[in-house]
């Protein structure tokens, strides 16, 4: 069986908007809301704000910026010499 912290993370990530209330999670896993908050705070992939547990969305932005940087670098290295010469 998975640890409760991992189950919470998977539940939040599986939700439509990757957001679930602390109350919903505490009822689902039959533990106190304070315990849900404590577990979510210890998880580096979750954020707790105003009674809501959300998944961090930084990874998608980081990947998008990295992809854009690679495309830009490719354009500079391949296209620029053709334009200049």
C-alpha positions in Angstrom: 0.0 0.0 0.0 1.2 3.5 -0.9 2.0 6.0 1.9 -0.8 8.5 2.5 1.4 11.4 1.3 1.8 9.7 -2.1 -1.9 8.9 -2.3 -2.8 12.6 -1.7 -0.3 13.7 -4.4 -1.8 11.2 -6.9 -5.4 12.3 -6.0 -4.5 15.9 -6.6 -2.7 15.2 -9.8 -5.6 13.1 -11.1 -8.2 15.8 -10.4 -9.4 17.8 -13.3 -7.8 21.1 -12.4 -5.2 19.5 -10.1 -6.9 21.2 -7.1 -8.7 19.5 -4.2 -10.0 20.9 -0.9 -8.5 19.8 2.3 -12.0 18.9 3.6 -12.5 16.6 0.6 -9.2 14.9 1.1 -9.7 14.5 4.8 -13.1 12.8 4.3 -11.7 10.6 1.5 -8.8 9.3 3.6 -10.6 9.5 6.9 -7.9 11.7 8.7 -8.0 15.2 10.1 -7.6 18.2 7.8 -4.6 19.3 9.8 -2.9 16.0 9.0 -3.7 16.5 5.3 -2.2 20.0 5.4 1.0 18.7 7.2 1.5 15.9 4.6 0.9 18.3 1.7 3.3 20.9 3.0 6.0 18.2 3.3 5.5 17.2 -0.4 7.6 19.3 -2.8 5.0 18.9 -5.6 2.0 20.3 -3.7 1.0 23.7 -2.4 -1.5 24.4 0.3 -3.4 27.7 0.2 -6.7 28.7 1.9 -7.8 25.2 2.5 -7.0 24.0 -1.0 -4.3 21.5 -2.0 -2.9 22.3 -5.5 -0.2 20.7 -7.7 2.8 22.9 -8.5 2.9 23.9 -12.1 6.4 25.0 -12.4 7.7 22.0 -14.2 5.6 22.6 -17.2 6.8 26.2 -17.5 10.4 25.1 -17.0 10.1 22.6 -19.8 8.4 25.1 -22.1 11.1 27.7 -21.5 13.8 25.1 -22.0 12.2 24.0 -25.3 11.9 27.6 -26.4 15.5 28.2 -25.6 16.6 25.2 -27.7 14.5 26.4 -30.6 16.0 29.8 -30.3 19.5 28.5 -30.1 18.9 26.3 -33.1 17.6 29.2 -35.1 20.6 31.3 -34.2 23.1 28.6 -35.1 21.5 27.4 -38.3 19.6 30.4 -39.7 21.8 33.3 -38.8 24.8 32.3 -40.9 22.5 31.9 -43.9 21.1 35.4 -43.5 24.5 37.0 -43.0 26.4 35.2 -45.7 
